[in-house]
Amino acid sequence: MMGRPDFEELEVYKLAESLADQIWEIVKKWDYFTKDTIGKQIVRSADSVCANIAEGRGRYNDSR
């Protein structure tokens, strides 16, 4: 039986998720060109922090 992923309880994950949400809100307000160029890169980078934490936690978690 699989429970809720435990990485969501990590403080670093919560901080990364909050940062990603804040970045999304900032980038959404930019003009199209800026959003389409650097905005996409910044958002992907911020989102990948959460993904990397989740992946790393799953890889080294003994409860699997």
Secondary structure, DSSP 8 states (H G I E B T S, - for coil): ---S-GGGG-HHHHHHHHHHHHHHHHHHTS-HHHIIIIIHHHHHHHHHHHHHHHHHHHHT-TT-
